[in-house]
Amino acid sequence: SESERDREQKVLALLICRFGTGPSRIHVKQQFYARNEEPEEDYMRYLDVLEQLRSRGFRNESIGESRYGILQSFIEGSSSQELHQMLAGNYAD
């Protein structure tokens, strides 16, 4: 009904005012886990993007947990098999 739609719009407007309109943390976490190195992307740019996504999606974790998660994603998402093998060997658990 129209009154329900108006109420939903008011609630949505209230939430936007209070929390903003950016992507949810769940969405950012999904982006982080799905992110692989893009063709023609250098390693530093790829690492920067992972760090940005991690800091936005995982706000409450410790620095150590964050660094470990970034490292694991960097290793897994690297397009270079040689780099992937070298890093996996150097940073194996």
N, C-alpha and C positions, 0 to 999 in steps of 0.2 A: 504494500500500500504506500501511498505518498507520504504519510506521516512517518512510517518506518524508514523510508528512504531519507527523509529529512533528518531523522534522528541519527542514522548511520553517517550521513554527511557531517553532522555536527560533531559526532564522536571522532571521526577521521580528522576533521579540522583541528580539534582539540589536541589529538595525539601529535599531529604535525607541528603545532605550535610548541608543544612541550618537548618532543624528542627529535624534531627535524624530519627530513624526508630522505635521508641517505639509505643505502642498502643495509639490511639487517646484519647482525653479527653472524648469523647462521649462513647467510648468503656469502659473506666475506670469507668465512671458514671454507665453504665449498670451493670458492675461487682459489684459495690458497692451496688446498689439496689437489685441485685439478690443474694447477699451473705448471706448465713445462716450458723449457727454454724455447723461445720462438726462433725460427730461421732468421739468420742475420743479426740476432740479438747478442751483444757481447756479454761476457760473464758478469761483469760488474752491474750492468743494467738489470740482468735477470736476478741477481742477488738483491739489488735495491727493491725491485718489485716484490720479491718474497718477503723482505723485511717489512715493507709497508703493509702488505696484506696481513702478515702475522701480528703486527702491532695493533691493527684495527680489529682483527677478528678474535684475538686472544688477549684481551686487556688485563686479565687478572692473573696471568701466569708469571712465574719468576723469570728473571733474565736467563738463567741457566736452561730452563725448559724451552724458552723462546729460541735461544741460540741452537739448541739441539734440534728442535723442530725445523728450523730454517736450514740447518746443515743437511738433515735427512732429505728434505724436499729438494734441495739443490742437487744432491747426489742423484736422487731418483729421477729428477726432471732434466738433467743435463743431456744435451743432444750428442755429446761426444762420448762414445763408448770408452775410449782411452782414458779420458778424464774420469768418467764414471767408475771404471775399474780401479784407477789409482786412488781416488778419494775413498771408495768403499774399503779398499785395503788399508789405508791409513787411519780411517776413522771407524773401523769395525768395533762393535760392542764387545 
